[in-house]
Amino acid sequence: MAKRLTGDEFVRNLLDSTLFPREEIATILEPLRQSALDGQAIAERLVAAGKLTPYQADALRERRFEELVIGNYQILDRLGAGAMGTVYKARHKRMKRVVAIKVLSRSVSQNEKLVQRFQREVEAVARMSHPNIVMAHDADEAEVGHFLVMEFVNGRDLASEVKQRGPLPIPEAVHCIVQAAHAMHYAHEQGIIHRDIKPANLLRDIHGVVKVADLGLARFNDSFGRPTEEMAALTQAGSIMGTVDYMSPEQAMGLTDIDHHADIYSLGCTLYYLLIGSPPFPGNSLMAILLKHREVPPPSLCAARGEIPASLDSIFRRMVAKKPEERFASMAEAAQALESLPRGPQPQAKQTVPSATPRVVPSAPPQTAASALTDQTVDLVPGAVSRRTMTAILVEPSRSQAVIIRTYLQGLGFSDISILSSGQQALEAARNAPPSVVLSAMFLKDMTGLELARRMQAEGPLSAVGFVLISSESDAQQLGSLSQADNVIRLTKPFTADQLAAALAAAAGTSTLPRSDVASNPAGKIRVLLVDDSDTARGHIRRALTGAGLDCITEAKDGEQAVTLLKQEAFDLVVTDYNMPRLDGRGLVDFIRNRSSRPSVPVILVTTETNAAKLDAVRQLGVSAICDKSFPLEVIRKILERRGEGNV
């Protein structure tokens, strides 16, 4: 068990970490100056206030300072690790932009050839500027080693999606491959061959946009001015680079004259995986798979999945032809062939629960939020505006972001949309003609979106206007005092049209949760099971629960321990994290809903998880609410109200 720190020890760790400047730390700790709190309690308070993430609090307690700051970036969370290094979610100290940072492992950094390969990845990504390729922001070397700063993709890789969901619908799989093909055609025009196209290197964000990642094995047709012998040393004859399940025959033979046809082959194998759920040439050994790629004819998509049209099977077979010259001449030609297929049902946009402060946007019923908004009246929330009077003021300094949101609004039936760039302009426009709703970015030219919301709340005629605050996750610390504002919904970027529709419907409604203290609810002795592997996170949630009058709390450190407790006693409410060892939140919810003695017990998922597919899966299992680690009291209040009405 980790040592429990005194308050002074935790503050000393915070000062030593360089996570924040000393003067900022003094400001952060000022509200706690008169409190005799130990280190754990201070950490819980700072997490609750949005000053620290649970990951940062745990790292501070254990003095893992190298995992807190890398160059100009504050580390927010650890996303994963592989053979080449570790990937973190981070935020730039000054720009506040959330990014992904790939750090070369110390053991790998001692290998000159692997460092050269990492440098190639840096150079390859830096040359890319395409909506379907993960963008590079920065590259440098720090005490932790070489690192690459990349765009943070709010989504998941296609390999994980297929593992969880099974084979994708045909139109959805084709749509993903077409996007990747366009990206790789662009890369090929820049003289870059990926050489490791596979499902795990195709990331899909919550909007359904596919982005190609990991150019670490890219081979350049030009050598960036390097001597020929240096390039030869990086890719020697006889060496095999890539992933065998998706590797072209010429790569399997260790040839050095690999061109864009190899990527076409790998993308064809990826198409097979998305449609069938397994690679096209399975085998018991690496050598067996390599030989199949070289010698065995490609399998039939139609034979493996009967509803696949012969025209798609024909395209696949051409993409994975054994001889490069028999494949499509270019990625653009392959994309065109796929796009010319008869159009079936288009893939539906994923729906996730928008992160809302102070109120939780309700999950959409079978009729989607978007379709509800475009009906004659909005029926998600009582009192929502009529379609005939749907007007909006959009306050967004970014022209490109404004165009995207305006397109969404027009699709939802808004006919009168005023796009402004400052808070003062928005106030004047709203005073002249109060709109149905105001949508605002967090950072404006003259004030913050939060300040705009407060000023509207202070003006009687404008206080009833619905307000949607569009913010990034890094803005969360700005939102603490927003919890007392009526008619204000926070919508986290990026978002889908359906998420925007749900936020608009909630903001436009007049029905809000009661402002009375939760303790006034006839809760009785509600037995709560709290499940989280982080001591800091559990402490924060426990404080929120006890503050709401719920003091009968049993704690578990992972889903497996929670299952044992659920088998031994009955609980009235379960509050659980998602990412935990041994059994995660999804597995726990699945057990409760399908195999426990009390399948109807309400379950609140409290998590920093942003993966749309993961959250969708938990929603499908019947989770009662999903919220972030701030765990607003409104969530508890809503659950208790439903319980009192017998609706949980």
Secondary structure, 3 states (H helix, E strand, C coil): CCCCCCHHHHHHHHHHHCCCCHHHHHHHHHHHCCCCCCHHHHHHHHHHCCCCCHHHHHHHHCCCHHHCEECCEEEEEEEEECCCEEEEEEEECCCCCEEEEEEECHHHHCCHHHHHHHHHHHHHHHCCCCCCECCEEEEEEECCEEEEEEECCCEEEHHHHHHHHCCCCHHHHHHHHHHHHHHHHHHHHCCEECCCCCHHHEEEECCCCEEECCCCCCEECCCCCCCHHHHHHHCCCCCCCCCHHHCCHHHHCCCCCCCHHHHHHHHHHHHHHHHHCCCCCCCCCHHHHHHHHHHCCCCCHHHHCCCCCHHHHHHHHHHCCCCHHHCCCCHHHHHHHHHCCCCCCCCCCCCCCCCCCCCCCCCCCCCCHHHHHCCCECCCCCCCCEHHHCEEEEECCCHHHHHHHHHHHHHCCCCEEEEECCHHHHHHHHHHCCCCEEEEECECCCCEHHHHHHHHHHCHHHCCCEEEEEECHHHHHHHHHHHHCCCEEEEECCCCHHHHHHHHHHHHCCCCCCCCCHHHCCCCCCEEEEECCCHHHHHHHHHHHHHCCCCEEEEECCHHHHHHHHHHCCCCEEEECCCCCCCCHHHHHHHHHHHCCCCCCCEEEECCCCCHHHHHHHHHHCCCEEECCCCCHHHHHHHHHHHHCCCC
